[in-house]
Amino acid sequence: MMEGKTKIKITLALVTVLAIISLAVYLRYFFTYEQRNIFRRKIDAITGMNLTVTVFGYDGRIIKRWTHVQKITTGRSKVGSADRHYTYFYTKDHKYVQIPDSVWYIAEEE
């Protein structure tokens, strides 16, 4: 009776190790760079970051502050230039906020 349980445990352990190795090989060699980025973005969207975003005026005073922001994204030009034109995020109330590059802001973890 004990031999049967031991064989089942060994078989399950080998199947688990084989599945992990197969997954690692698949993710390493058959996942394109773009697929990896999409996968990372999906994980980031699920886990979130919980940030506080504060926008400052040129005189240093606080203009606006948002809390519980999950993710901040930087918009890039379509022409292929590396210049940023704006930063955007969604508030905890699911409202879209876009901040131009001409504005100073800080995003810090809560």
BADOSE-985479 format. One line per field, with one value per residue (C-alpha): x, y, z. Coordinates in pm, 1 decimal, decimal comma. Layout:
BEGIN
east (X; ...) $
north (Y; ...) $
up (Z; ...) $
//
This chain:
BEGIN
east (0,0; 282,1; 462,7; 160,4; 137,3; 510,2; 494,5; 205,7; 394,8; 709,0; 504,5; 327,8; 658,5; 812,5; 508,9; 523,3; 897,2; 845,9; 559,6; 772,7; 1066,7; 836,2; 681,8; 1025,3; 1146,0; 826,6; 847,5; 1219,3; 1235,3; 885,4; 754,1; 830,4; 947,8; 608,7; 421,9; 642,1; 563,9; 190,9; 211,0; 401,0; 147,6; -137,0; 35,2; 98,3; -266,3; -374,9; -128,4; -123,4; 107,2; -112,0; 54,0; -7,7; 33,9; 92,5; 102,6; 300,8; 293,1; 613,0; 616,1; 622,3; 267,3; 49,0; -211,7; -379,8; -325,4; -470,0; -441,9; -477,1; -353,7; -273,4; -54,1; 99,4; 168,5; 375,4; 241,9; 490,5; 470,6; 360,3; 639,3; 900,4; 1053,5; 1157,0; 1005,7; 728,9; 430,6; 214,8; 162,0; -174,2; -345,9; -686,9; -810,0; -970,2; -1305,1; -1195,3; -1158,1; -891,4; -626,3; -366,2; -69,3; 136,1; 516,4; 515,3; 377,7; 587,7; 455,9; 567,9; 436,1; 519,1; 412,3; 162,1) $
north (0,0; 241,8; 170,1; 285,7; 617,8; 674,6; 605,6; 850,9; 1120,7; 1069,7; 1077,3; 1398,3; 1559,7; 1465,5; 1595,6; 1923,4; 1967,6; 1885,1; 2138,2; 2409,7; 2340,5; 2337,5; 2668,2; 2824,5; 2708,3; 2832,2; 3174,8; 3206,5; 3092,5; 3110,9; 3433,6; 3735,9; 4061,0; 4217,2; 3926,3; 3958,1; 4329,9; 4266,0; 3996,7; 4230,4; 4508,9; 4270,4; 4169,8; 4537,4; 4615,6; 4341,8; 4418,9; 4798,5; 5031,6; 5256,9; 5593,7; 5953,5; 6197,6; 6563,2; 6843,0; 7155,6; 7508,4; 7685,3; 7864,1; 7529,5; 7532,0; 7223,1; 7261,0; 6918,3; 6582,5; 6240,0; 5934,7; 5561,4; 5583,6; 5232,6; 5304,6; 5601,1; 5582,6; 5813,4; 5895,1; 5903,7; 6061,0; 5838,4; 5958,6; 5752,4; 6034,2; 5956,9; 6284,2; 6257,7; 6476,4; 6386,7; 6153,8; 6000,3; 5782,1; 5687,6; 5794,9; 5564,3; 5685,1; 5567,4; 5922,4; 5990,0; 6250,7; 6377,9; 6589,4; 6773,6; 6776,3; 7145,5; 7070,4; 6948,1; 6646,3; 6382,4; 6027,4; 5855,5; 5530,7; 5557,4) $
up (0,0; 88,1; -237,8; -442,1; -257,7; -294,9; -668,7; -705,9; -513,2; -722,9; -1043,7; -940,5; -845,5; -1182,0; -1373,4; -1178,2; -1244,0; -1613,1; -1637,8; -1475,4; -1707,2; -2011,6; -1908,7; -1855,6; -2198,4; -2363,3; -2199,7; -2274,8; -2637,2; -2786,4; -2632,9; -2849,9; -2695,2; -2764,7; -2603,6; -2293,4; -2267,0; -2304,0; -2036,0; -1799,9; -1857,6; -1775,4; -1451,0; -1365,3; -1435,8; -1195,8; -916,9; -947,2; -758,6; -537,0; -605,3; -503,4; -794,0; -708,6; -968,8; -878,8; -1018,0; -1123,5; -789,1; -604,5; -468,7; -503,4; -777,3; -762,1; -588,2; -668,4; -443,0; -506,6; -868,0; -988,8; -1290,7; -1476,1; -1849,5; -2070,5; -2416,0; -2701,6; -3044,0; -3331,1; -3560,1; -3376,1; -3179,3; -2822,3; -2698,9; -2440,7; -2494,3; -2195,5; -1901,9; -1820,7; -1563,7; -1432,2; -1090,2; -836,2; -975,8; -1324,8; -1457,5; -1719,7; -1627,3; -1873,2; -1763,0; -2028,1; -2014,4; -1932,4; -1582,9; -1290,0; -1101,4; -855,0; -834,1; -506,0; -344,7; -63,8) $
//
